Amino acid sequence: MWNNIKHSLIGQMRLLFVISLVVILSLWGFFYLRQKHLQEEHDTARYFSVASSLQPLLLQSLLPSDDALHEYNMQLFKSTLSQNAKKVYHRGDERKGFTLFEEDRRRILYVYNPIGSVYLEDLEEDYTLELIQTIFLALMVIQAILFAVSQKLFRPILEMEQKLKNLQKGDRSKLTVDSPYQEIVQIKDAYNRAIDYINYLLQTREMFNKIFMHELKTPLAKGMFYLKNEPSDQSHSDIQKVFDTINTQLDTFRTLEELIAYHGNVSKERHCVQTLLDNAVQTLHVKSSETVQAQGCKKGFIQGDSVLWEICFKNIIDNALRYSTNRHVDITCQEGNILFSNEGEPLPLDISQPLRDWKIDHVKKHRSSSGYGFGLFIIKNIVELHGYTLEYYYENHRLSLAIHP
């Protein structure tokens, strides 16, 4: 049990409250009993003084005046002492002395001798005891308020603890805690951002794995087809191209796999857009029937990692040529913006939306629904990694992708 408290912030706070409660109660009892003992000693001395001063008067069959009794904070008791009166203590003998009775929280002093006797009501109140009671009662109320407030403060932490336990079981729902305190809100926001990032990783990796399998199946199927043919220089060359394609895909997948969980800062170097486009086009082996026309890109510059930007541009141009109706793509650079445009069908998804929220709908029949996935995945991640914005437009059978700083 002690080890649990030792390693628990909430447990330690509760233990401190228990210790403080025990200390307050102990001090309360100590000061109360101490003051009560002092008050009893003071009252006893006062009763002896009153009895001693009244004995001469009673021997003369006289009663004390109100002024004389007022000095002792007493008055004549004119009622009859009831049978329920409790005898507190007695001093003296049968001939002379005094007895203290307690009735209905009143103290009655009976002073007597052989000649006369008198009943006096004690009017003195112990304000010190009441003050001690009030102070410690206020401390207990404050302690209770502090404990209730601390429980309210720790309730979000307990909810977060339970949420983390549920997260271990696969519950990736967001944390909904209403609190006026900015620290709790910051913790909640950090947890929800972490949940968003976990969902992003899981969804993108799931998509990555599916695309990985799809992209490798095509060259492998071609390779198996070539193996069934008669051995020749052409078949050897075709198989070599298959292996080159697989090797290139694996290198690209390795780069993109690192891109998914990229935590570092990309390079801030400036690169000429035209140079990056030329390098990207060279890796595509553009056919004679396909054209890529760029305008104003020699004066255009973009910041970031040149290798990643070349991969991004390569996939944009590759998709644009592959699914264009006229095998032509226009690239325009102006004021730091890069616009890729071609004729064709609209994309099967809105790439302008957050990546974690979009998936290709395999139920819908689209001739490019599988081929677009990998390219869009690469494009979206690289653009967002560099802090740029990607916008998608489709109008009059013409689709456009714009990259804005």
C-alpha positions, 0 to 999 in steps of 0.5 A: 500500500505504501509503495502505491502511495509513494508513486501516486501523486493523488495518493500522496495528496490524499495522505497529506489531507489525512495527516493534516486532518489528524493534526487539526483534530489532535490540536483541537482536542489538546487546546480544548482539554487544556482550556477546559482544565484551566477554566475549571481551575479558575471556576473552582478558585472563584467558587472558593472566593465567593463562598468565603466572602459570603460566609460572614453574611450568612452567619448574620442571616443576610443575603449578598447584594446584587452589586456584590454578586455582579463582581463575581458574575453571579446572581441570586437563584430565585427558582427551585432546584429541580430533582434532575440537577446534577451534583458536580462537586462539593467542598466543606462538611455538613456545617459549612461549605458549598456544593456546585450543581448543574441543571439545564446547562446552568451552574448553581452554587449552593453556599451554606452554614448553620445560620443561613444558606443561599443559591447562586446562578453562575452567569460566567461563560467560557468565551475562550472555549467557544473561540477555540471551537469556532477556530477549529471548526472553521479549519475543518470547514476549510479543510473540507472545502480544500479536499472537495476542490482538490478532488474536483481538480484531480477528477480530470486526471483520473479520467485521463488515467482511465482513458490511457488504460482504455487506450491500451485496450484499443479505445482511440476515442478523444478525451472530453474533459471540461475544465476552466484550468489551462493546464488541464486543457493543455493536457487534454489537447495534447492527448487528443493531438496524440490520438489524432497522430496515432489514427493518422499513423494507423490509417496511413500505414494501412493505406501504405501497406495496401498500396505497397501490395498493389504496386508490387503485384503488377511487375511481379505478374509481368515477370511471371508472364515473361518467365513463361515465354521462350528465353531470348534477349528480349525476355531477358531485357523485359525481366531486367526491367521488371526487377529495375521497377521493383527496385525503384518501387522499394526505394520509393517505399522506403522513402515514403515509409520514413515520411509517414512518421517523419519527426525532423525538420526538412531542409530549408534550401531553395531550389529552382522549380524547373530543375526539379521538374526536369529531374522528375521528368527524366525518371519518368521516361516520357513517351513521344506521344506525351508532352510536359509544358512548363511556363515561368518555372525557371524563375520559380523557387521552392524550399525544402528537400530536393529529393522529396520534391522530385518524388512529389513532382514525378507522381503529379506528372505521372498521374497527369499523363497516365490519366489525361485524355490528351496525354498532355500536362501544363505546369505554370509557376507564378508568384511562388505558386505551382499549378499542374493542369491536365484534361481528364476525369476528376480525382476519386477523392478530394486531395485538399481534405486532411489526409487522415480523413480520406480513403479511396472508395473501392466500391465505386468503379473508377478506372484510376481508383487504384492507380491514383492512391499511391501517387496521391498519398506521396503528393499529399504527405510531401507537400504537407511535410514542407509546410505548403498547401495543396489545393484541387480544382476540377472544372470543364473536364480539366483538373488542377493541382496547385501548390501554395507556400 
